[in-house]
Amino acid sequence: MNPHNLTNVGLWGFFKELIVIRKQIKVVNYYTYTYTCDYCEKSKGISRIYTVQAPEPLIKHSYASPSLVADVMTQKYVDGVPLARQEKIWLRDGFELSRATMANWMIKVAEKWLKPLYKLMKKRLLESGVIYADETVVQVLKEEGKTPQSDSRMWVYGSDLRSEKAIRIFEYQPDRTGERPKRFLSSFRGHLVTDGYTAYNAVENVTRCGCWAHMRRAWRDAMPKGATTANSKAAVGYNYCNKLFALEKKWKNVSNAQRLLDRRNAAEKLVDEYFLWVRTVDPVIGSKLEDAVNYALNQEQYLRAFLKNGEVEISNNFAENAIRPFVIGRKNWLFSDTVKGAKSSAIIYSLIETAKANVVEPYAYLTLVLTDMQDIGRPFSNEELESFMPWSEELKDSIASRTRPVPLTEN
């Protein structure tokens, strides 16, 4: 009805807004029926019984579903929301879901469903030509033979950006001795890129490669305020490293073979000049400058290794970036209660960070994998496990068909 006889002369303007609808939580009941064959009983006097099999529960005697477990995992291991906070969030949504229950889910699902994927990812990683490694502190409250205040370690191993498969494998261990990487990398025969930690010397049958980012950091730490190449030897060393990184930046997108050639033509001369200069530095004993000089001389063999392989990066920043999500998450959840919990976290972090490295959304990945694995049922064939790897194009297409992000722009 138009009482003023107004005429629509066209669209003048509009606006849009996002409406938030709290997440929907549904309870799904599964029923199985048993049937008898009336015809068989009448004609043959034998009653045949048929039972429809329900899907195997994710966890026996539990209402945990793939989407529910994936949600809890994503909140903790991607968004850094501890289970204690999630417990309060669930209570606001009207559900009493305890942190102990959720912790139990993480352990059981990781061990029962995700561990086969973890093992296959590790196997594929060890087939890589180059692996980057790092480790960081993790606290486990209930660990045999150790006090709750003791430090344990979370190790990370990853393939590089030039690898056909982007993989991140986390491994929990009670310490940071050389026996840990030695055992993990026992079948690896390629190039191992690390920082200057001597424990990596225990790894056999690999080519150790050093980290120029750590080298540059040592010079930076030794630079006094206002340092320049004219008044500070530390600034000279720092400048050498910057020149090397500038060269590498130019070769970022070239092939391995071309980068190796470029390194031989330009980087090798710079590295030779650098180490000749290092030997002329006479630092004060006990100073940070002495630390930088010693690092350079002790690591020279490893710092030169990249000059012989175009696939190797000049720093271990790749591994440091891979372990950073764990370090950030640790600031929120602080510790693992048990060794089982720490090992489960390593498995879950491995799948999530490998998914992210392959540009696959973690929640969608975990939901799809747990749902499809539940439908298939154990044990899984190698072909089935391969289909769940985050680098699988079929898996990516399947996730893309189920979840497409909505682009948003502000006017």
Steps between C-alpha positions, in 0.01 A plus 500: 500500500641838398289783663729778375514373141881467511678376191806275520766668288776248568726361771661788688724315743532197722714352773580151621576354841598169649248330724640261763300185570646301786630162391242227468549190713295194407453166669488213250367163614607183317271199505565154358225260405503123484293325232390141447419347163138376512534328162805299615323387813183393318666331202809346662422503867812706561478849636766733361581808705635821345645788701590844364841607631530849641820695431780441748488773766794736507542412867313213663227600747545867406292760319812648336445549127760588232379860480494539880852362548628706205350812658672438835831423328483811281420727791792368707769431242421771242337777702684435828184465715580270796255226590420680827373800303318279254322340795359842593404574139305175480326584826386832356357304208307282743718189513704360787811377320794465737862566413585147619258352247641711218857409597402134491354549152822659373706204618266226379428650158867577438602146592216312331434702183774756432814301584495299172496830309781634718715195430448529124582872506822421686589235243446745214704767680798266537490449121569873450834633383518772765363509855500796739499434875449693822377441856341689785405456863182327614400430860337170594362481852475124540812342357673205660835585655456878459358779712206704365734799463740311270533591134431251223525568127279523194705442186387602152622373164381643170550489126576826322305716259672338203390152599214331315327444833484761778521300824535591869562224753501570873647248743487510877812388690600532868831674416705670228791256473645406161347155530157650419572637149736208436218253555237701315724553196662155500376419146552852359788548255463859383594848620410600856469873570520606865627765735839457666385260771765227528249222569431482126856373450371165626286455186678261263507475120377855437656820370478762774415852387528809717277800555606843382207661684653386830838624379355842421321505836832446680653805330190708575514406869864613507428841345504795742242774467571724202736246344607546138742314275744782564514462878384143573640167383170337598325734256741389226413136563132587508533680167665196339201289603256759365677496163468120486128512583449769233656271239283208611189714474575562131522124439187407694294390202766341280552127461730304730751457219500871413529604864800269545666661198424851628643412838823376346531818293419752773426365848809280528732797446315697767518209746874454436560870562289484816695218663832661410378813677373304806851366558633856527263593784665506842211521750517568871485173693156440647330758277201445272733577211707199600181289503423607143854428379502159666160417352627586152820296532337199667216492247699580186469152351124502547453863394674421169290189427224689317749591227494138377123446481251735336206353694641592841394833652763712674316513832296286736224762516277244332508270805474792743186619319362146506535472878373853573127403514588251774694765693210747472248236607718403796463854640129428537474137608839510684564126543396143423362299789638162390747348256206355305359850469833638375533222241142555385568872466799418278278293270226762483743788444665299220174454312382855554827670405546273198146587391577871538827460308299351213243784516228276643270641769567296819144461630370393160792258465454337841123472455530343157776258600330381820162468328632303204728282713206421726291401196776278359585337830834359607743367394588736216685413182803704391296632208228623735753668728670667202165647398483680837838673465457881497688532170250269324329697224190280532478584870542872431224487239273316741552759772457787256166359384375491860636828634545811291597825679287810449707800387434813704608856425434821687370801306 
